[in-house]
Amino acid sequence: MKELVRLIAVSLVDTPDQVEVCEVEKDDALVIELRVADDDLGKVIGRQGMTAKAVRTLLSAVGSRRDQRIRLDIVD
């Protein structure tokens, strides 16, 4: 999961060397924290949050196949 989010984020941003992805287990969910450069934050979130929503939808689909709750947090 971590590598999937990293691959998507690196393809969206201008400074791929500043992309950081961490996995954290919280309660009954896997939380994936994504950090990018301040200038790239808008590219990862997208217009009206559509890009972030699409990534969350992908993670939800993968999580449902694994019977696991997966959450994406974009940390600024």
C-alpha positions in Angstrom: 0.0 0.0 0.0 2.8 2.3 0.9 4.5 1.9 -2.4 1.3 2.4 -4.3 0.7 5.8 -2.7 4.3 6.7 -3.2 4.1 5.8 -6.9 1.0 7.9 -7.4 2.4 10.9 -5.4 5.7 10.9 -7.1 4.0 11.0 -10.5 1.9 14.0 -9.5 4.5 16.3 -7.8 7.3 18.5 -9.1 9.7 17.6 -6.4 9.5 13.8 -6.0 12.5 13.6 -3.7 10.4 15.3 -0.9 7.6 12.7 -1.0 7.4 10.7 2.3 4.9 7.9 3.0 4.5 6.3 6.4 2.2 3.4 7.5 0.7 3.5 11.0 -1.7 1.1 12.6 -4.5 2.9 14.5 -7.3 1.1 16.1 -8.8 -1.2 13.4 -7.4 0.7 10.4 -4.2 1.1 8.5 -3.4 4.8 8.2 -1.1 6.0 5.4 0.4 9.4 6.0 1.6 11.3 2.9 3.9 14.3 3.1 4.9 16.4 0.1 6.5 19.8 -0.4 4.3 22.8 0.4 4.3 23.8 -3.3 3.1 20.3 -4.3 0.3 20.0 -1.8 -2.3 21.4 -4.2 -1.3 18.9 -6.9 -1.8 16.0 -4.6 -5.1 17.2 -3.3 -6.4 18.3 -6.7 -9.2 20.7 -7.7 -11.9 20.4 -5.1 -10.1 17.4 -3.6 -10.8 15.2 -6.6 -7.3 13.7 -6.8 -7.2 12.9 -3.1 -10.6 11.4 -3.3 -9.5 9.2 -6.3 -6.5 7.9 -4.3 -8.7 7.2 -1.3 -11.1 5.3 -3.5 -8.3 3.1 -4.8 -7.1 2.4 -1.3 -10.7 1.6 -0.2 -11.0 -0.9 -3.0 -7.8 -2.6 -2.2 -8.7 -2.6 1.5 -12.1 -4.2 0.9 -10.4 -7.1 -0.9 -8.1 -7.6 2.1 -10.9 -7.1 4.7 -8.9 -4.1 6.0 -9.8 -0.5 6.6 -7.3 1.9 4.9 -7.2 5.6 5.5 -5.1 8.2 3.7 -4.0 11.3 5.6 -2.3 14.1 3.6 -0.1 15.8 6.2 1.0 19.4 5.6 
